[in-house]
Amino acid sequence: MKALVIYHSKYGSCEKIAQSIQKGLADSGVDARIATAAAAPKPGADTDLVVVGSPTRASRAAKPIRKFIDEIDPAAAPNARYAAFGTGLAKWLLKGEDMASEFIYNALKYKGLKMLGKPFRAGVAGWKGPLTEGDTDKAYEFGKELASGLSVPA
């Protein structure tokens, strides 16, 4: 199984979450590569999973992630499944406000892509972090859950 973990990070919090997801996938036996949206390879025929994440900017994903999503060609990776994650202020999590994770999930789903699991949300204390305690561990577990979901037919 091959996976791509694609992210954008301004202050490093989203990058840490992406790394934890990638590690959870890799520790589960998935060949998981990680890249920024600007340097990301396009999903291809050998891609089984694409996990996309961004910090929250005005309830949306950052522009590099929106551009990455816009450029996805569903026909290039017809068997791939997709998942979303995002970071945002912890107080938004408590209020249940929409974050980048939901924006990404909905944008991918709108393109007709096969989704795997619900979006993962991580909190940050302030714009520049730090991450809410335990969220990197939760991201690792999210990666493991995604890996186990790959064994179930779409």
Secondary structure as UniProt FT lines:
FT   STRAND          2..7
FT   HELIX           13..27
FT   TURN            28..29
FT   STRAND          31..36
FT   HELIX           37..39
FT   TURN            45..46
FT   STRAND          49..57
FT   TURN            58..59
FT   STRAND          60..61
FT   HELIX           63..70
FT   HELIX           74..76
FT   TURN            78..79
FT   STRAND          81..89
FT   HELIX           90..95
FT   HELIX           100..110
FT   TURN            111..112
FT   STRAND          114..115
FT   STRAND          120..124
FT   TURN            127..128
FT   TURN            133..134
FT   HELIX           135..150
//
